[in-house]
Amino acid sequence: YTTLFRSGIIVHKLASTLFLVLALIHVFLYRKRLDYKYILIIVLTILSFVLGILGLIMVEHPIILLLHRTVSIVLIILLAIHIYKFHRRLAVA
């Protein structure tokens, strides 16, 4: 691995850790309105985080990183829908 590649992995893991912490804080603050959609988003966030760490540890199993990428893409789509609904609700209010 080159130094640039390794530093990219470190930055990605730090960013994902920060995102996980912020997502958990967000869920904790708005827990009174949790339904299955919000639970799905937080479970997928934790799953993506765990799969990313396992993908770094078990390099010989590329299926783990494929699952990490797939879950992450689904998570991005769900978060975009979540943010859109929130902003639309603010505009109506």
GILIN-V614583 format. One record per residue. N is the residue number from 1. PSI is psi in whole degrees, -180 to 180 (none if undefined). D_LAST is the distance of its C-alpha to the last C-alpha in Angstrom with 2 decimals. Layout:
n;psi;d_last
N;PSI;D_LAST
N;PSI;D_LAST
This chain:
n;psi;d_last
1;141;51.72
2;164;51.34
3;-40;49.89
4;-41;46.93
5;-44;46.12
6;-40;46.41
7;-31;44.22
8;-40;41.58
9;-43;41.69
10;-45;41.38
11;-41;38.36
12;-44;36.70
13;-38;37.42
14;-43;36.16
15;-41;32.87
16;-35;32.50
17;-44;33.38
18;-43;30.78
19;-42;28.13
20;-45;29.29
21;-45;29.14
22;-37;25.62
23;-41;24.46
24;-39;26.19
25;-43;24.66
26;-45;21.14
27;-41;22.04
28;-41;23.62
29;-34;20.65
30;30;18.24
31;-18;21.07
32;-18;19.68
33;30;17.63
34;128;20.53
35;-171;21.49
36;-28;24.11
37;-43;22.04
38;-38;21.44
39;-39;25.06
40;-43;26.25
41;-44;24.69
42;-37;26.31
43;-43;29.57
44;-35;29.73
45;-47;29.13
46;-41;32.00
47;-43;34.13
48;-42;33.76
49;-48;34.74
50;-43;37.74
51;-35;38.86
52;-43;38.77
53;-44;41.00
54;-34;43.27
55;-33;43.53
56;-35;44.87
57;-46;47.31
58;70;48.54
59;-28;49.11
60;-7;51.67
61;88;49.05
62;-16;46.87
63;-30;45.03
64;-44;43.05
65;-33;41.67
66;-43;40.97
67;-40;38.94
68;-47;37.16
69;-42;36.23
70;-48;35.13
71;-39;32.93
72;-41;31.46
73;-44;30.62
74;-41;28.97
75;-42;27.02
76;-42;25.83
77;-45;24.62
78;-38;22.78
79;-36;21.19
80;-42;20.10
81;-43;18.42
82;-46;16.80
83;-41;15.50
84;-46;14.36
85;-40;12.34
86;-47;10.77
87;-35;9.96
88;-39;8.77
89;-36;6.29
90;-38;5.22
91;-34;5.57
92;-35;3.81
93;none;0.00
